[in-house]
Amino acid sequence: MDQVPVYTVEKHGFQLMLQQFNPRYQLPSRNFFMYTEIPKLYTETRALISDYLKEKPFYACTTDLWTSRAAETFMCITMQYITKSWEMHSWCLGCSGLNTKHTGESLKEAFDEKILEEWKLDISKIAGITTDNASNNQKACKDDYTWIPCFGHNLHLAVNKAVNIDRVSSALSRLRKTVAAFTRSPKLSRQLAKKQTDLSLPDHKLIHDETTRWNSSYDMVERFLEQQQSVCASLAEDRKKWHLMPKDTDITILETLKEILGPLSPFTDALSGEKHKTLSSVLPLMWKIRSCLDDVDGDSVLAREMKSAIKENLRQRYNDEELQLLLNTATYLDPRFKDSFVALEADVKQRLLDQIRDAADDDGANVTGGAEASSQVRPSKKSKTDLKHLLSSIQGEKKGSDATATQGLSTSDRLNGEFLVYSKMPELSAEEDPLTWWKTNGITLPLLS
């Protein structure tokens, strides 16, 4: 659970602690955990996942590369899907070692080997795959799958366009040298702590940014501006450190950077949760980002340039027509945003109609099966004489008879009827779970669900 090394069981202190708890307890050996217990846990977990996947659900995948401390590269693959009871599951399917160059062909081979050969998943059921914007990832996924770019990576690349403006990057470079001087010098660190006390400033350490996370640069700037007085007071006491003193022009640039990036800082982590329904949130977040970057009276030339760079880069990354249709479809099917953020409603409805027809043709069966599933996931423990239970059963019978009456209608007519009913329903609160809403309303909207 805590991911401590297996060899902990061989450490003398750990063994003494367990002896104090229970002298009669025989602590298993390291080999027992390595060759018996952990493989057993893996087998049980894999069997559990396999049981879930017997439903053959549609699923989405995310994948990324990472390198171990031993400089070995791995490709990690996760899958997400929604069960018949409207619960979202997320599983890590494993990590594939990459012993060749990271070309698009080698990445696709590793992905297909994990999905098709090892897990024997139906490739036609994959709804989409999300990766970062690296060209090899795009080459591996775009031809055969619906590729969805990582929102966090897109925002990172767009913000970098603003951060890489010459004046901004130069100011940040000089700030990094100042921050590095404090983090490497115990003497400066002590002086900073003393000045913070003298000036009644928070006892916070300076932050050094990381190149792979744009919001770490924002955190570095925000912390420096908070501690600007204590930093300058500390540097002023040592003539050899005067060259690290930030210039007035740098302070102005850093204040502009903080003002522009501040409203964007929560967005990177907002869509990073593995249990969140994130695709339908992209368009609302994009709208909010654009509104945060609108020019206002009093903006400096640099502020306008930075805002324009971010907006234009994001626009280009989401300019693809197929991607826009996919995002609009996901947003339309999210009862929280269906009325507010869908710009291609007619195209979305046509796409859904085509997909429903294809599904009906492929199955050759009743395409309202989702309604049956929805009605079976809410067993009632109430007495049969309970009024609410009685009314609920009457309502279910009435809806069932209505469904029977509509069997003679064409798929187009039935789906258009559901579009009309769906449009009349009020939007769900953004704090509510859309899957819970569909679990409740799936019987009313069987084709859309």
C-alpha positions as CSV (number, residue, x, y, z in Angstrom):
1,M,0.0,0.0,0.0
2,D,2.8,2.4,0.9
3,Q,5.1,1.2,-1.9
4,V,8.1,0.6,0.5
5,P,10.8,-1.8,-0.8
6,V,10.3,-5.5,-0.3
7,Y,13.7,-5.8,1.5
8,T,12.1,-3.8,4.4
9,V,11.3,-7.2,5.9
10,E,15.0,-8.0,6.3
11,K,15.8,-4.7,8.2
12,H,16.7,-5.3,11.8
13,G,14.7,-2.3,13.1
14,F,11.5,-3.5,11.3
15,Q,12.0,-7.0,12.7
16,L,12.4,-5.7,16.2
17,M,9.3,-3.6,15.9
18,L,7.2,-6.6,14.9
19,Q,8.7,-8.7,17.7
20,Q,7.5,-6.0,20.2
21,F,4.0,-6.2,18.7
22,N,3.8,-10.0,18.8
23,P,6.9,-12.2,19.6
24,R,5.2,-15.3,18.2
25,Y,4.7,-13.8,14.8
26,Q,6.9,-15.3,12.1
27,L,7.8,-12.6,9.6
28,P,7.8,-14.0,6.1
29,S,11.0,-13.8,4.1
30,R,11.8,-11.4,1.2
31,N,11.5,-14.2,-1.3
32,F,8.0,-15.1,0.0
33,F,6.7,-11.6,-0.9
34,M,8.7,-11.5,-4.2
35,Y,7.8,-14.9,-5.6
36,T,4.5,-15.8,-3.8
37,E,2.5,-12.9,-2.4
38,I,3.1,-10.1,-5.0
39,P,2.5,-12.5,-8.0
40,K,-0.7,-13.7,-6.3
41,L,-1.9,-10.1,-5.9
42,Y,-1.1,-9.5,-9.6
43,T,-3.0,-12.6,-10.6
44,E,-6.1,-11.7,-8.5
45,T,-6.1,-8.1,-9.8
46,R,-5.7,-9.2,-13.4
47,A,-8.6,-11.7,-13.0
48,L,-10.8,-9.0,-11.6
49,I,-10.1,-6.7,-14.5
50,S,-10.7,-9.6,-17.0
51,D,-14.1,-10.2,-15.4
52,Y,-15.1,-6.6,-15.8
53,L,-13.9,-6.6,-19.4
54,K,-16.2,-9.6,-20.3
55,E,-18.9,-7.0,-20.9
56,K,-16.8,-5.8,-23.9
57,P,-17.3,-2.1,-23.2
58,F,-16.2,0.8,-25.3
59,Y,-13.0,2.1,-23.7
60,A,-10.5,4.9,-24.0
61,C,-6.7,4.7,-23.4
62,T,-4.0,7.1,-22.2
63,T,-0.3,6.4,-22.6
64,D,3.0,8.1,-21.9
65,L,6.7,7.2,-21.7
66,W,8.8,7.4,-18.6
67,T,12.4,6.6,-17.8
68,S,13.6,4.7,-14.7
69,R,16.6,5.7,-12.6
70,A,18.5,2.9,-14.4
71,A,17.8,4.8,-17.7
72,E,15.4,2.2,-19.0
73,T,12.4,3.5,-20.9
74,F,8.9,2.2,-20.5
75,M,5.5,2.9,-22.1
76,C,2.7,2.9,-19.5
77,I,-0.9,2.3,-20.8
78,T,-4.1,2.9,-18.9
79,M,-7.7,2.3,-19.9
80,Q,-10.9,4.0,-18.8
81,Y,-14.5,2.8,-19.4
82,I,-18.0,3.1,-18.1
83,T,-19.8,0.0,-16.8
84,K,-23.5,-0.8,-17.5
85,S,-24.3,0.5,-14.0
86,W,-22.7,3.9,-15.1
87,E,-19.6,3.7,-13.0
88,M,-16.2,4.8,-14.5
89,H,-13.3,2.5,-14.0
90,S,-9.7,3.2,-14.7
91,W,-7.0,0.5,-14.8
92,C,-3.3,0.5,-15.6
93,L,-2.8,-2.3,-18.1
94,G,0.9,-2.4,-17.6
95,C,4.3,-1.0,-18.7
96,S,6.0,-2.2,-21.8
97,G,9.8,-1.9,-22.0
98,L,11.1,-0.1,-25.0
99,N,14.4,-1.4,-26.2
100,T,14.4,0.4,-29.6
101,K,14.3,4.0,-30.8
102,H,11.0,5.8,-29.9
103,T,9.7,5.9,-33.4
104,G,6.0,6.0,-34.2
105,E,6.2,2.4,-35.5
106,S,7.8,1.1,-32.3
107,L,5.3,2.9,-30.1
108,K,2.4,1.5,-32.1
109,E,3.8,-2.0,-32.0
110,A,4.2,-1.8,-28.2
111,F,0.7,-0.4,-27.8
112,D,-0.9,-3.1,-30.0
113,E,1.0,-5.8,-28.3
114,K,-0.4,-4.8,-24.9
115,I,-3.9,-4.2,-26.1
116,L,-4.4,-7.0,-28.6
117,E,-2.1,-9.8,-27.7
118,E,-1.8,-9.5,-23.9
119,W,-5.3,-8.3,-23.0
120,K,-7.1,-9.5,-26.2
121,L,-9.3,-6.3,-26.2
122,D,-11.5,-5.6,-29.2
123,I,-9.7,-2.8,-31.1
124,S,-12.9,-1.7,-32.7
125,K,-14.2,-0.7,-29.2
126,I,-11.5,1.8,-28.5
127,A,-13.2,5.2,-28.5
128,G,-10.0,7.3,-28.3
129,I,-6.4,7.5,-27.2
130,T,-4.8,10.4,-25.4
131,T,-1.1,11.2,-25.5
132,D,1.0,14.3,-25.4
133,N,1.8,16.2,-28.7
134,A,5.1,14.5,-29.5
135,S,5.3,13.8,-33.2
136,N,6.1,10.1,-32.6
137,N,2.9,9.7,-30.5
138,Q,0.8,11.3,-33.2
139,K,2.3,9.1,-35.8
140,A,1.6,6.0,-33.7
141,C,-2.0,6.9,-33.1
142,K,-3.5,9.1,-35.7
143,D,-3.9,6.7,-38.6
144,D,-5.7,3.9,-36.8
145,Y,-7.3,5.5,-33.7
146,T,-9.1,8.6,-32.7
147,W,-6.3,10.6,-31.2
148,I,-7.0,13.2,-28.6
149,P,-4.2,15.6,-27.5
150,C,-3.5,16.0,-23.8
151,F,-5.1,19.2,-22.6
152,G,-2.5,19.8,-20.0
153,H,0.3,19.4,-22.5
154,N,-1.5,21.7,-25.0
155,L,-1.8,24.4,-22.3
156,H,1.8,24.0,-21.4
157,L,3.0,24.5,-25.0
158,A,0.7,27.5,-25.4
159,V,1.9,29.2,-22.2
160,N,5.5,28.5,-23.3
161,K,4.9,30.7,-26.4
162,A,4.3,33.6,-24.0
163,V,7.1,32.7,-21.6
164,N,9.6,32.4,-24.5
165,I,9.1,36.0,-25.6
166,D,12.6,37.5,-25.4
167,R,12.0,40.0,-22.6
168,V,10.1,37.5,-20.5
169,S,12.6,34.6,-20.9
170,S,15.5,37.0,-20.1
171,A,13.8,38.2,-16.9
172,L,13.0,34.6,-15.9
173,S,16.6,33.5,-16.6
174,R,17.9,36.3,-14.3
175,L,15.3,35.3,-11.6
176,R,16.5,31.7,-11.7
177,K,20.0,32.8,-11.0
178,T,18.8,34.8,-8.0
179,V,16.7,31.9,-6.7
180,A,19.6,29.5,-7.2
181,A,21.9,31.7,-5.2
182,F,19.5,31.5,-2.2
183,T,18.9,27.7,-2.5
184,R,22.7,27.0,-2.7
185,S,23.9,29.3,0.0
186,P,23.1,28.6,3.7
187,K,24.3,32.1,4.6
188,L,21.8,33.7,2.2
189,S,19.1,31.4,3.4
190,R,19.7,32.5,7.0
191,Q,19.7,36.1,6.0
192,L,16.4,35.7,4.1
193,A,14.7,34.1,7.1
194,K,15.9,37.0,9.3
195,K,14.6,39.6,6.9
196,Q,11.3,37.8,6.6
197,T,10.9,38.1,10.4
198,D,12.0,41.8,10.5
199,L,9.6,42.7,7.6
200,S,6.7,40.5,9.0
201,L,6.7,38.5,5.7
202,P,5.6,34.8,5.6
203,D,8.3,32.3,6.3
204,H,8.4,30.8,2.8
205,K,11.3,29.5,0.9
206,L,12.0,30.6,-2.7
207,I,10.8,28.2,-5.4
208,H,12.9,27.1,-8.4
209,D,10.9,26.1,-11.5
210,E,11.0,23.0,-13.7
211,T,11.1,23.2,-17.4
212,T,8.4,20.5,-17.9
213,R,5.8,22.3,-15.8
214,W,4.9,25.9,-16.8
215,N,2.9,26.5,-13.6
216,S,6.1,25.9,-11.6
217,S,7.5,29.0,-13.4
218,Y,4.4,30.8,-12.3
219,D,4.9,29.6,-8.7
220,M,8.5,30.8,-8.8
221,V,7.4,34.3,-9.9
222,E,4.6,34.5,-7.4
223,R,6.8,33.4,-4.5
224,F,9.5,35.9,-5.5
225,L,7.1,38.8,-5.7
226,E,5.8,37.9,-2.3
227,Q,9.3,37.9,-0.9
228,Q,10.7,40.7,-3.0
229,Q,11.5,43.0,-0.1
230,S,13.2,40.3,2.0
231,V,15.2,39.1,-1.1
232,C,16.4,42.6,-2.0
233,A,17.2,43.4,1.7
234,S,19.3,40.2,2.0
235,L,21.2,40.9,-1.3
236,A,21.9,44.5,-0.3
237,E,24.0,43.5,2.7
238,D,26.6,41.7,0.6
239,R,28.3,43.8,-2.1
240,K,29.3,40.6,-4.0
241,K,25.7,39.7,-4.5
242,W,24.5,43.1,-5.8
243,H,24.6,41.7,-9.4
244,L,21.7,39.3,-8.4
245,M,19.5,42.3,-7.5
246,P,16.4,42.3,-9.8
247,K,16.1,45.3,-12.0
248,D,12.9,47.5,-12.1
249,T,12.2,46.4,-15.6
250,D,12.4,42.8,-14.6
251,I,10.0,43.4,-11.7
252,T,7.5,45.0,-14.1
253,I,7.8,42.0,-16.5
254,L,7.4,39.5,-13.7
255,E,4.3,41.3,-12.4
256,T,2.8,41.2,-15.9
257,L,3.6,37.5,-16.1
258,K,1.9,36.8,-12.7
259,E,-1.2,38.9,-13.7
260,I,-1.7,36.9,-17.0
261,L,-0.8,33.4,-15.9
262,G,-2.5,33.6,-12.4
263,P,-6.0,32.8,-13.7
264,L,-4.6,29.9,-15.8
265,S,-2.7,28.2,-13.1
266,P,-5.5,25.9,-11.9
267,F,-6.3,24.5,-15.3
268,T,-3.4,22.1,-15.8
269,D,-4.2,20.0,-12.8
270,A,-8.0,20.3,-13.2
271,L,-8.1,17.7,-16.0
272,S,-5.4,15.3,-14.7
273,G,-7.6,13.1,-12.5
274,E,-8.0,9.5,-13.7
275,K,-11.5,9.2,-12.3
276,H,-12.9,12.4,-13.7
277,K,-15.0,12.7,-16.9
278,T,-12.7,15.2,-18.5
279,L,-13.3,15.3,-22.3
280,S,-16.6,17.1,-22.0
281,S,-14.9,19.8,-19.8
282,V,-12.4,20.9,-22.4
283,L,-14.7,23.3,-24.2
284,P,-15.9,25.0,-21.0
285,L,-12.3,25.4,-19.9
286,M,-11.2,26.7,-23.3
287,W,-14.0,29.3,-23.1
288,K,-12.8,30.4,-19.6
289,I,-9.2,30.6,-20.8
290,R,-10.1,32.7,-23.7
291,S,-12.2,35.0,-21.5
292,C,-9.2,35.3,-19.1
293,L,-7.0,36.3,-22.0
294,D,-9.3,39.0,-23.5
295,D,-7.6,42.4,-23.9
296,V,-8.7,45.0,-21.3
297,D,-8.1,48.7,-21.0
298,G,-4.7,49.4,-19.4
299,D,-3.0,46.3,-20.8
300,S,0.7,47.0,-21.6
301,V,2.1,46.1,-25.0
302,L,3.8,43.1,-23.4
303,A,0.6,41.9,-21.8
304,R,-1.3,42.0,-25.1
305,E,1.6,40.2,-26.9
306,M,1.6,37.4,-24.3
307,K,-2.2,37.0,-24.3
308,S,-2.2,36.9,-28.1
309,A,0.6,34.2,-28.2
310,I,-1.3,31.9,-25.8
311,K,-4.7,32.3,-27.5
312,E,-3.3,31.8,-31.0
313,N,-1.4,28.7,-30.1
314,L,-4.3,27.1,-28.3
315,R,-6.6,27.9,-31.3
316,Q,-4.2,26.2,-33.7
317,R,-4.1,23.1,-31.5
318,Y,-7.9,22.7,-31.4
319,N,-8.5,23.8,-34.9
320,D,-9.0,20.3,-36.4
321,E,-12.6,19.8,-37.5
322,E,-12.8,16.1,-36.4
323,L,-11.4,17.0,-33.0
324,Q,-13.9,19.9,-32.6
325,L,-16.7,17.6,-33.5
326,L,-15.6,15.0,-31.0
327,L,-15.3,17.7,-28.2
328,N,-18.7,19.1,-29.1
329,T,-20.2,15.6,-29.0
330,A,-18.8,14.8,-25.6
331,T,-20.0,18.2,-24.3
332,Y,-23.5,17.7,-25.8
333,L,-23.8,14.4,-24.0
334,D,-22.8,16.0,-20.7
335,P,-26.0,17.3,-19.0
336,R,-24.0,19.9,-17.2
337,F,-22.9,21.7,-20.4
338,K,-25.3,20.7,-23.2
339,D,-27.0,24.0,-23.5
340,S,-24.1,26.4,-22.9
341,F,-21.0,25.3,-24.8
342,V,-22.0,23.3,-27.8
343,A,-21.3,25.1,-31.1
344,L,-21.9,22.3,-33.6
345,E,-25.2,20.9,-32.4
346,A,-26.6,20.1,-35.8
347,D,-23.3,18.2,-36.7
348,V,-23.3,16.4,-33.4
349,K,-26.9,15.2,-33.8
350,Q,-26.1,13.9,-37.3
351,R,-23.0,12.1,-36.0
352,L,-25.0,10.5,-33.2
353,L,-27.7,9.5,-35.6
354,D,-25.2,7.8,-37.9
355,Q,-23.6,6.0,-35.0
356,I,-26.9,4.7,-33.7
357,R,-27.8,3.4,-37.2
358,D,-24.4,1.7,-37.5
359,A,-24.8,0.1,-34.1
360,A,-28.3,-1.1,-35.0
361,D,-27.0,-2.6,-38.3
362,D,-24.1,-4.3,-36.6
363,D,-26.1,-5.8,-33.7
364,G,-29.2,-6.7,-35.7
365,A,-30.9,-6.4,-32.3
366,N,-32.8,-4.1,-30.1
367,V,-30.8,-0.9,-29.7
368,T,-32.7,0.1,-26.6
369,G,-30.9,-2.5,-24.5
370,G,-29.3,0.4,-22.6
371,A,-32.8,1.2,-21.1
372,E,-33.1,-2.3,-19.8
373,A,-29.7,-2.1,-18.2
374,S,-30.5,1.3,-16.6
375,S,-33.8,0.0,-15.1
376,Q,-32.0,-3.0,-13.5
377,V,-29.3,-1.1,-11.5
378,R,-31.7,0.5,-9.0
379,P,-33.2,-2.3,-6.9
380,S,-35.6,-1.2,-4.3
381,K,-35.6,-2.5,-0.7
382,K,-39.0,-0.9,0.0
383,S,-42.1,-2.9,0.9
384,K,-44.3,-3.6,-2.0
385,T,-47.1,-1.8,-0.1
386,D,-45.0,1.4,0.1
387,L,-46.7,4.2,-1.9
388,K,-43.5,5.4,-3.5
389,H,-42.6,1.9,-4.5
390,L,-46.1,1.4,-5.9
391,L,-46.0,4.6,-7.9
392,S,-42.5,3.8,-9.1
393,S,-43.6,0.5,-10.5
394,I,-46.6,2.1,-12.2
395,Q,-44.3,4.7,-13.7
396,G,-42.0,2.0,-15.0
397,E,-44.9,0.1,-16.5
398,K,-46.1,3.2,-18.2
399,K,-42.7,4.0,-19.6
400,G,-42.4,0.4,-20.8
401,S,-45.7,0.6,-22.6
402,D,-44.6,3.9,-24.2
403,A,-41.4,2.2,-25.3
404,T,-43.4,-0.6,-26.9
405,A,-45.6,1.9,-28.7
406,T,-42.5,3.6,-30.2
407,Q,-41.0,0.3,-31.5
408,G,-42.7,0.9,-34.9
409,L,-40.9,4.3,-35.3
410,S,-37.7,4.5,-37.3
411,T,-34.4,5.0,-35.5
412,S,-34.2,8.6,-36.8
413,D,-37.7,9.4,-35.5
414,R,-36.9,7.9,-32.1
415,L,-33.6,9.6,-31.7
416,N,-35.0,12.9,-32.8
417,G,-37.7,12.5,-30.2
418,E,-34.9,11.9,-27.6
419,F,-33.1,15.0,-28.8
420,L,-36.3,17.0,-28.2
421,V,-36.8,15.6,-24.7
422,Y,-33.1,16.1,-23.8
423,S,-33.1,19.7,-24.9
424,K,-36.1,20.4,-22.6
425,M,-34.3,19.0,-19.6
426,P,-32.5,21.6,-17.4
427,E,-28.7,21.6,-17.3
428,L,-27.2,19.8,-14.4
429,S,-25.2,21.6,-11.8
430,A,-21.4,21.6,-12.6
431,E,-20.8,20.0,-9.2
432,E,-23.0,17.0,-10.0
433,D,-21.8,13.7,-11.6
434,P,-23.0,13.3,-15.2
435,L,-22.8,9.5,-15.0
436,T,-25.2,9.5,-12.0
437,W,-27.6,11.7,-14.1
438,W,-27.4,9.2,-17.0
439,K,-27.9,6.3,-14.7
440,T,-31.2,7.9,-13.6
441,N,-32.3,9.2,-17.0
442,G,-31.1,6.4,-19.2
443,I,-34.5,4.7,-19.3
444,T,-36.0,8.0,-20.7
445,L,-33.2,8.4,-23.3
446,P,-32.2,4.8,-24.2
447,L,-30.6,5.6,-27.6
448,L,-28.6,8.6,-26.3
449,S,-27.5,6.8,-23.2
